[in-house]
């Protein structure tokens, strides 16, 4: 199974759990041993790639601004490209510009995905039962891309992926391991940095910088 095979499964789940007029949003970035795999919650219609008219990448955060503040502060996107994102309206993103952004993500060796790929009209809260429908497929993503470390954003995503009750405030900078199909993966849980969690972005940045220094020093200094 490859990422394209998973996308077909995600499209089936979109029909069950997502907005019928929108497409699934999958993932994007470095899909061959990335340093970091970032796992968010689920996409909304603010991502313009969820439109059925959009024929380019169906990757997270296309047409949005705030999350790129986090990646820029972490030195995970080039300054010139970040400046373009901040100056551009969401509706002005083109399929070519989305490709440019995600080539830069790949260059910096990280991968962006969501636990749930079911695009919603707005940022409504989804029940655990919906996210659990995606867990096995997300774990297959990990098996395919083989990340060095996985960063889970927020209490709900962390609890579902790790299979235990997680409160981010209680586990900052604490590593977790989980064995998936015989391979052990390392996880960290950090504050959700956008939307209602925007006020926690500095804590997210602090923890991710610490994780990069601790887990990826040998990679980043090559």
N, C-alpha and C positions, 0 to 999 in steps of 0.2 A: 504494500500500500504506500502511495506517495501523497503529497499535499493536495494534488489535483483530485485524487480519489476522495480525500476527506471533504473537499469543497462540495462535491456532489451530495455527500451525506448532510452537510450543513444546509444545503439548499432544501433538502427534504424537511429538515427541522424548522426552517424559516416558515414554511407553509403551515406548520402546526403551532408555532409559538411566537412568530414575528408578525409585523404588519404586512398584510397581503400585498399592499401596493409597493413594498420596498424589497430590495435584495439583501441577502446575507452580506456581512462584511467578514472577511476571513482573517488574514494575517499578512505580514510582510517584513522584509529585511533580509538579514543574513540567515539563510536556512541550512548552512553547513557548518556545524560546530560553532555557533555564536558564543561570544563571551557571556552575554546575558539574554535571557528570554523574559520579557516583561509581559505579565498577564493582567489585563484589566477586566472589567465586568461584562458589558455588552454594548453594542453600538446603538446610536440613535440616528434619526433623520438629519441631524446636523452634519453628519458625514455625507457629503454630496455624492460620494461614490455609491451610496445605497439606492440612488435613483436608477430605475430600469433603463433610462436613456444613457446612463454612463457606461461606456464600453471599455474603460481602462481598468487599472488595478482596483480591486475591491479590498482595500487595506484600511486599517484603523486610522482615525483622526484626519482623514483627507478633508480639507476645507475648514479646518478648525485652527485655533491659535494657541490656546492656553497650555496644552500639553507640551508644545514645543519649547515653552519657557523652561520646563524641567529638563528636557534633553539638551538644550543649549547650555544651561548652567552646569550640567554634568559633562560638558565638552563632547557631546555625542551627536552634534550636528554642526556643520560649518557655519561661520558667522555670516557670510554673504547670503547663504540660502535662508538662514534664520531671519535675516533682515527682510528678505522678500516675503516670507510667510507673514511677518508682522505688518507689513505694509499692504498686503493683499486682502481683499474681501474674500470670504469663503466662496462666494459664487464665481469668483474670478479664477479659481484653480482650474487648470486644464488637465486633461489626461496626461499630457507630456510633462507638465510640472509635477504631478503626482509621481510619475516615474523618476524624475530628477530627485525628488525628496527621498524616495525609497532606495535609490541607488546610493545616496549619501548615508542612509541608515545602514545599508549593507556594508559600505566602506568602513563604518565605525563598529562593525561586528556585533550588532544586536538585532533581535527579532521581536516584533510587537504582535501580540495576539490578544484575544478576549477569551474568557471562559465560555461565555455564551456568544454565539454568532448571530442570534436572532435579533435583527434590527427592529427597534421600536420607534414610534413616532416621537416620543419624548423620553425623558429620563425616569420613567416610572419604575418603581421597585418590582423586581421579579422574585418569585418565591424560590426557595431552595430546590423544589421539585423540578423546576425548569432547568436550572443550572446543572443539576445532576444528570440530566439527559445528555449533556455535553461532556461530562467528565472523561468518559472512556475515549472519546475522540480527541480531547485535549492531550491526554496521556499518549496517544498515538503521535500527536505532533511532537511531543518531547522525544519520543523514540526515533522519529525521522530526522529531526534537526540536531539532536544531541548537544544541548547547551551546557556550558560550564556551570552556570548558576541560574536559578529561576527566581524572579522577584514577583511576588504576589501582592496586588494592591487591595487593601481593605480587609475588614473582618470577614465578610461573607465569602469572598473568593478564597481567602486563606483557609477558612474553616472547611469549605467543601473540598478543595484540592488536597488538603492535608488530612482530612477525615477526622478532625477533632476541633473542639471549640477554641477559636483563636480570638484574642483581643490584642490588636496591634500594640496598644500602649503597654502591654505586659510582656511583649516578646521582641521589642526593638533590638536589632543586631544579634538576634539569637538564630543560629542555623537549625534547620530541620532537614532530615533526610527521609526519603521515601523510595522504596524499591518498586519499580515498574517493569514487569516482564523480565526480571532477573538483573536489571541495571539499577544502581542506586543514584538518585539525583539529589542535589542540594538545593534547598529553598530558603528564602527569607521573606518575611511578611513586613510590608511597610504601609504607611498611611496612604489612603487614596488622595491624589493630589489635585484633582479638578472637580468641577461642579460644586456640590455641597462641601466637598473636602478641600476646596481651594485654600482655605486658611491653614491647612496642614502641609502645604507644599514645601515649606522650609524644612520641616521635620523629615519629609520624604527625601529631599535632596541630601540632607545631612546623613541619613542612614544609607542611602545608595552610594554616596561617596565613600563611606566607611567600608561598605561591602566591596566596592571596586578595589580599594586599597588593600583589603585583606585577602580577597579571593582571586583578584585578577592582576596583581602587581606584576607578576612575571610576564603576563600576556601584554599589558599596556606598555611595558618598558622594552619590548623587543624592537 
